[in-house]
């Protein structure tokens, strides 16, 4: 740079490393901007909390479900005991234990009448799976006579609906029933160990075991059930629980069918009575 007074040029040192003075971001002083930042931070921690909560619930879902079921079980059990006591008053004979042979196909069990042998296991159990029967668990079994009748019934069912008959539960051992009851299921819905028709190896649940309302709200199940009501007795099967707790000791179960032999099943169908009514009247 030229200096007029001295007539000399003056050098100006330019340092490339000099930094300009920083300026503040004006948005930091904007209230809306700051609120938005706070909102982002809050949302982040809220999402983190919810994810952690879901993870904890998922890890403990079985424990939580068990506790809830236990609470419901205790409430229902009080009602169950009242109903069972009323049935005992109506006919005290029916609550006596049915000691003796556990193998007859007409073996009767309910909430108070049990098997004679705690660990009774039918000798002739065979798998139900076939061209006409779908076993959703791959290991369901029935006694030979019941399975033979099931196969014939399933074939005729298939010819009518072009669908397999689906078995969701068949023979259940004493130990398996213990496990079912450990999930806190009412005595009027899930039989106690040693008191279940499934232990006979002659009973099975078809399509879905849920509640009467849910089952009958399914149009396909309704059509299947109507067919079973009109035809099952021809093969020796009977819908054991169809008139409710006051009559059959259990809630209505349209999916539960018991093999009794053609002769007795036909008799129950013609007289429009359940197995429990027949047993009570025959005492």
Buried (B, 14 or more C-beta within 10 A) or exposed (E): EEEEEEEEEEEEEEEEEEEEEEEEEEEEEEEEEEEEEEEEEEEEEEEEEEEEEEEEEEEEEEEEEBEEBEEEBEEBBEEBEEBBEEBBEEEEEBBEEBEEEBBEBBBBBBBBBBBBBEEBEBEEBBBBBBEBBBBEEEEBBBBBBBBBBBBBBBBBBBEEEEBBBBBBBBBBBBEBBEEBBEEBBBBBBBBBBBBBBBBBBBBBBBBBBBBBEEBEEBEEBEEBBEBBEEBBBBBBBBBBBBBBBEBBBBEBBBBBBBBBBBEBBBBBBEEEBBBBBBBBEEE
